[in-house]
């Protein structure tokens, strides 16, 4: 607001466009307007002014379609913020699910109800909650970027109840019996594959990290590997050596003796470039999907249950936590997770045997308490009013807990 020499009150609006150029406009309210009328008039004029600046520079504004904003601004921004592989995934997911539906809408006209109806349509098509959540994260990011660019005044994709809640995935890990059988099969494989899978099993490394392992990141004297890169594929660039998934993913992992010896034998044949490569040129990496395809063929070849590289990765924390009670922080550093909740929520699996064992331990605790009564022919705990009997179910490994009232408790 500015008061001129003659007493007239004027207002000035300023705004920078997407190219950084500043625009301004002077507003002169009518003398007969009340304060409330001036306020409402200024708000309306400001909206018109902001919209006009956005539309006159790069054709970006509330009437810009979601598709146009995604292509012209969002992707450009993300290329400066995240890995190229992540950008490729954004483009693929958006193109598959958003572009021909919600993407046609004007970005300023989309409401929360529109988003909820959009996700309902995706669900009706058979998409799972986790997939819809992935789509929602991208859509929410697009609206957040548009809000930052002052193209819209509110991010309608923020809030609860818009997209279905993602349940913790029922991930799978190999049991100890599965691991023993898998290792037996590896003994019949070539040294290349035997060493690669053993290293994945014993270190919990991601498929992309093992494929990216280079000899300069292997210390056979100290018996340690250093995870510093990952291999990623994009249609535009092909297979490239990229940074790890996060800062926590840059880590050192001690080697087991057998893996150390196996790597030493490989080192004698070639000690430069990538550790695992099929090319005569050691600087040419393998395609990461090759590991998944070969593992699938290996399972069929030896008639064992289907195994994926990520199941191998989950096996390490599952066994170490459930059987050996290794602390989660140690596992987090081995696996390279940024958040310990990922280690505990997604990478530690509990099976029926472990649940049964926990109940048996609980039964022992409440049966014996602080005093041992091994001479008692029945497994029971007695209190003043009740007793608890722990009995084996006939024909099953399960145990039952029976509360028997001696008199009203």
C-alpha positions in Angstrom: 0.0 0.0 0.0 1.2 3.5 -0.8 -0.4 6.9 -0.1 0.2 9.5 -2.9 0.8 13.2 -2.4 -2.9 14.0 -3.0 -4.0 11.4 -0.4 -5.0 8.7 -2.8 -4.3 5.1 -1.6 -2.9 2.7 -4.2 -1.7 -0.9 -3.9 1.1 -2.6 -5.8 1.4 -6.3 -6.6 4.6 -8.0 -7.5 5.4 -11.5 -8.8 8.2 -13.3 -10.5 7.4 -15.6 -13.4 8.9 -19.1 -13.9 11.9 -17.5 -15.6 12.7 -15.2 -12.6 11.5 -12.0 -14.2 9.5 -9.7 -11.9 6.1 -8.3 -12.9 4.2 -5.6 -11.0 0.7 -4.0 -11.2 -0.7 -0.9 -9.4 -4.2 -1.1 -8.2 -6.5 2.0 -7.5 -9.6 1.2 -5.4 -12.7 3.3 -5.9 -13.1 6.1 -3.3 -16.6 4.9 -2.3 -15.4 1.4 -1.3 -15.5 0.3 2.3 -12.5 -1.4 3.9 -14.2 -4.8 3.6 -15.0 -4.2 -0.1 -11.4 -3.1 -0.7 -10.1 -6.3 0.9 -12.3 -8.6 -1.2 -11.5 -6.6 -4.4 -7.7 -6.8 -3.7 -7.9 -10.6 -3.2 -9.7 -11.0 -6.5 -7.3 -8.8 -8.3 -4.3 -10.5 -6.9 -5.6 -13.9 -8.1 -6.1 -12.5 -11.6 -2.7 -11.0 -11.6 -1.0 -14.1 -10.4 -2.8 -16.2 -13.0 -2.0 -13.8 -15.8 1.8 -13.9 -15.0 1.8 -17.7 -14.8 -0.1 -18.1 -18.1 2.1 -15.5 -19.9 5.4 -17.2 -19.1 5.8 -20.8 -20.2 2.0 -21.3 -20.5 2.0 -22.4 -16.8 -1.0 -21.6 -14.6 -4.1 -23.1 -12.9 -5.5 -24.0 -16.3 -2.3 -25.9 -17.3 -3.1 -29.6 -17.5 -1.4 -32.0 -15.0 0.3 -33.7 -18.0 1.8 -30.4 -19.3 3.1 -29.4 -15.8 4.5 -32.9 -15.2 6.4 -32.8 -18.6 7.6 -29.3 -18.5 8.4 -28.6 -14.9 8.2 -31.6 -12.6 10.5 -33.9 -14.5 13.0 -31.1 -15.1 13.1 -30.4 -11.3 13.4 -34.1 -10.4 16.4 -34.6 -12.7 18.3 -32.2 -10.5 17.1 -33.8 -7.3 17.1 -37.6 -7.7 18.8 -40.3 -9.6 18.0 -40.8 -13.3 16.7 -44.2 -12.6 14.2 -42.7 -10.2 13.1 -40.2 -12.8 12.6 -43.0 -15.3 10.4 -44.8 -12.8 8.3 -41.6 -12.2 7.8 -41.2 -15.9 6.9 -44.9 -16.4 4.4 -45.0 -13.5 2.8 -41.7 -14.4 2.5 -42.6 -18.1 0.9 -46.0 -17.3 -1.7 -44.8 -14.8 -2.1 -41.0 -14.7 -1.6 -39.6 -18.1 -4.7 -40.8 -19.8 -7.0 -40.2 -16.9 -6.4 -37.5 -14.2 -3.5 -36.1 -16.2 -5.9 -34.5 -18.7 -7.4 -32.3 -16.0 -6.5 -28.7 -15.4 -4.2 -28.7 -12.4 -6.1 -25.9 -10.6 -9.4 -27.6 -11.0 -8.5 -30.9 -9.3 -10.1 -31.4 -5.9 -9.5 -34.0 -3.1 -12.7 -35.7 -4.2 -11.4 -36.0 -7.8 -8.3 -37.7 -6.4 -10.3 -40.1 -4.3 -12.5 -41.0 -7.3 -9.4 -41.5 -9.4 -7.8 -43.9 -6.9 -11.1 -45.7 -6.7 -11.1 -46.2 -10.5 -7.5 -47.6 -10.2 -8.6 -50.0 -7.5 -11.6 -51.2 -9.6 -9.1 -52.0 -12.3 -7.4 -54.4 -9.9 -4.4 -52.3 -8.8 -3.3 -53.0 -5.2 -3.1 -50.5 -2.4 0.7 -50.4 -2.5 0.7 -49.6 -6.2 -1.9 -46.9 -5.7 0.2 -45.4 -2.9 3.2 -45.3 -5.3 1.1 -43.4 -7.8 -0.2 -41.1 -5.0 3.3 -40.2 -4.0 4.1 -39.0 -7.5 0.8 -37.1 -7.8 1.3 -35.5 -4.5 4.8 -34.5 -5.5 3.5 -32.9 -8.7 1.0 -30.8 -6.8 3.6 -29.9 -4.2 5.9 -28.7 -7.0 3.1 -26.6 -8.5 2.3 -25.1 -5.1 6.0 -24.1 -4.8 5.8 -22.5 -8.2 2.8 -20.6 -7.1 0.7 -22.0 -9.9 -1.9 -23.3 -7.4 -2.8 -22.1 -4.0 -3.2 -25.4 -2.2 -1.9 -29.0 -2.4 -5.1 -31.0 -2.6 -3.1 -34.3 -2.5 -2.1 -33.7 1.1 -4.2 -35.2 3.8 -5.5 -38.4 5.2 -8.0 -40.7 3.5 -7.2 -39.6 0.0 -5.4 -42.8 -1.2 -5.9 -46.3 0.3 -3.6 -47.0 3.2 -0.7 -49.2 2.3 -0.4 -52.3 4.4 2.9 -53.6 5.5 3.8 -56.1 2.7 3.8 -59.7 3.6 7.3 -60.1 2.3 9.0 -63.5 2.2 12.3 -64.7 3.5 14.0 -68.1 3.2 13.7 -70.5 6.2 16.8 -72.2 7.5 15.8 -75.4 5.7 15.5 -73.4 2.5 18.9 -71.9 3.0 20.5 -75.3 3.5 18.8 -76.6 0.4 19.8 -73.5 -1.6 23.4 -73.9 -0.6 23.4 -77.5 -1.6 22.2 -76.5 -5.1 25.0 -73.8 -5.3 27.6 -76.5 -4.9 26.6 -77.8 -8.3 26.8 -74.4 -9.9 29.8 -72.7 -11.5 32.2 -70.8 -9.2 30.9 -67.5 -10.7 27.3 -68.1 -9.7 28.2 -69.9 -6.5 30.3 -67.0 -5.3 27.8 -64.3 -6.4 24.8 -66.0 -4.6 26.8 -66.8 -1.5 27.9 -63.2 -1.3 24.3 -62.0 -1.5 23.2 -64.5 1.1 26.0 -63.7 3.6 26.0 -59.9 3.2 22.3 -59.1 2.5 23.4 -56.8 -0.4 21.0 -55.6 -3.0 21.1 -57.2 -6.4 22.2 -53.9 -8.0 25.0 -53.5 -5.4 26.5 -56.9 -6.0 26.4 -56.3 -9.8 28.2 -53.0 -9.2 30.9 -54.4 -7.0 34.4 -53.5 -8.3 37.7 -54.9 -7.3 38.9 -51.6 -5.9 36.1 -51.9 -3.4 37.2 -55.4 -2.3 39.8 -55.7 0.4 40.9 -59.3 0.6 43.6 -58.6 3.2 41.1 -57.2 5.7 38.3 -59.4 4.4 35.9 -56.5 3.7 33.8 -55.3 0.8 32.9 -51.6 0.4 29.5 -50.8 -1.1 29.8 -47.5 -3.0 27.8 -47.9 -6.2 24.8 -49.6 -7.7 24.0 -50.6 -11.3 20.8 -49.1 -12.7 19.2 -49.4 -16.1 17.3 -46.6 -18.0 16.2 -46.9 -21.7 18.0 -43.6 -22.5 21.4 -44.4 -20.9 21.4 -48.2 -20.7 23.2 -49.8 -17.7 25.1 -47.2 -15.8 27.2 -47.2 -12.6 25.2 -44.9 -10.2 25.3 -43.9 -6.6 23.9 -46.1 -3.9 20.2 -45.8 -2.9 21.0 -43.5 0.0 23.9 -42.2 2.1 23.4 -45.1 4.6 23.8 -47.5 1.7 27.5 -46.6 1.5 28.9 -49.1 4.0 31.6 -51.7 4.7 30.6 -55.4 5.2 33.0 -58.0 6.6 33.4 -61.2 4.5 32.9 -64.7 5.7 36.0 -66.9 5.2 34.5 -69.0 2.4 33.5 -65.9 0.4 36.9 -64.4 1.0 38.6 -67.5 -0.4 36.2 -67.7 -3.4 36.9 -64.0 -4.2 40.6 -64.6 -3.9 40.4 -67.3 -6.6 38.5 -65.0 -8.9 41.0 -62.2 -8.2 43.9 -64.4 -9.5 42.2 -64.5 -12.9 41.2 -60.8 -13.1 41.8 -58.1 -10.6 40.3 -55.0 -12.2 37.0 -53.6 -13.2 33.8 -55.3 -12.1 34.0 -58.4 -9.9 31.0 -60.1 -11.7 30.9 -59.7 -15.4 30.4 -62.0 -18.4 32.4 -59.8 -20.8 36.0 -60.2 -21.7 36.2 -56.5 -21.0 36.1 -56.3 -17.1 34.9 -52.7 -17.4 31.6 -53.8 -19.0 29.0 -54.5 -16.3 26.5 -57.2 -16.2 22.8 -56.5 -16.6 21.2 -56.6 -13.1 18.1 -58.4 -14.3 20.4 -61.3 -15.4 20.7 -62.3 -11.7 16.9 -62.5 -11.3 16.5 -64.5 -14.5 19.3 -67.0 -13.6 18.0 -67.4 -10.0 14.5 -68.3 -11.4 16.0 -70.8 -13.8 18.1 -72.3 -10.9 15.0 -72.9 -8.8 13.3 -74.7 -11.6 16.5 -76.7 -12.4 16.7 -78.1 -8.9 13.0 -78.2 -8.2 13.1 -75.9 -5.2 10.7 -73.2 -4.1 10.9 -69.9 -6.1 13.5 -67.5 -4.7 14.1 -63.9 -5.6 17.1 -61.7 -4.9 15.1 -59.7 -2.4 14.1 -62.9 -0.6 17.8 -63.6 -0.2 18.3 -60.1 1.2 15.5 -60.5 3.7 16.8 -63.8 4.9 19.8 -62.3 6.7 17.9 -60.0 9.1 15.1 -62.6 9.7 17.4 -65.3 10.9 19.8 -63.0 12.8 16.9 -61.3 14.7 14.6 -64.3 15.3 17.2 -66.9 16.2 20.3 -65.0 17.4 18.7 -61.8 18.7 21.1 -59.5 16.9 20.3 -55.9 17.6 18.4 -54.0 14.9 20.9 -51.1 14.7 23.6 -53.6 13.6 21.4 -55.1 11.0 20.5 -51.6 9.8 24.1 -50.8 9.2 24.7 -54.1 7.4 21.7 -53.7 5.1 22.2 -50.0 4.5 18.7 -48.8 5.5 18.2 -45.1 6.1 15.4 -45.9 8.6 15.5 -48.6 11.2 11.7 -49.0 10.8 12.4 -50.4 7.3 14.7 -53.1 8.8 12.1 -54.1 11.4 8.9 -53.7 9.5 9.8 -55.0 6.0 12.9 -57.2 6.4 12.2 -59.3 9.5 9.8 -62.2 8.8 8.2 -64.4 11.4 7.0 -67.9 10.5 4.7 -70.4 12.3 7.6 -72.2 14.0 8.8 -69.0 15.6 5.4 -68.1 16.8 5.0 -71.6 18.3 8.4 -71.3 19.9 7.5 -67.9 21.5 4.3 -69.4 22.9 6.2 -72.4 24.3 8.6 -70.0 26.0 5.7 -68.1 27.4 4.1 -71.4 28.5 7.3 -72.3 30.3 7.4 -68.9 32.0 3.9 -69.0 33.3 4.0 -72.7 34.2 7.2 -72.6 36.2 7.4 -68.9 37.4 10.2 -68.5 40.0 10.0 -72.0 41.2 10.7 -75.3 39.3 8.4 -78.2 39.9 9.8 -80.9 37.5 8.2 -83.7 39.5 4.7 -82.6 38.8 3.3 -85.1 36.2 1.1 -82.4 34.7 2.2 -79.1 33.2 0.3 -76.5 35.3 0.5 -73.3 37.2 -1.8 -72.8 40.2 -3.0 -69.7 41.8 -5.4 -69.2 44.7 -8.4 -69.4 42.4 -7.4 -70.9 39.1 -4.8 -73.2 37.4 -3.4 -73.0 33.9 -2.7 -76.2 32.1 -0.4 -76.3 29.1 -1.0 -79.4 27.0 0.3 -80.7 23.6 -2.4 -81.0 21.0 -2.6 -84.6 19.7 -1.2 -85.0 16.3 0.2 -81.5 16.2 3.2 -79.5 17.4 0.8 -76.8 18.7 0.3 -76.3 22.4 -2.9 -75.3 24.2 -3.5 -73.1 27.2 -6.4 -74.2 29.3 -7.6 -72.1 32.3 -9.5 -74.3 34.8 -11.4 -72.6 37.5 -11.1 -74.2 41.0 -13.7 -71.8 42.3 -15.1 -68.6 41.0 -12.1 -66.2 40.3 
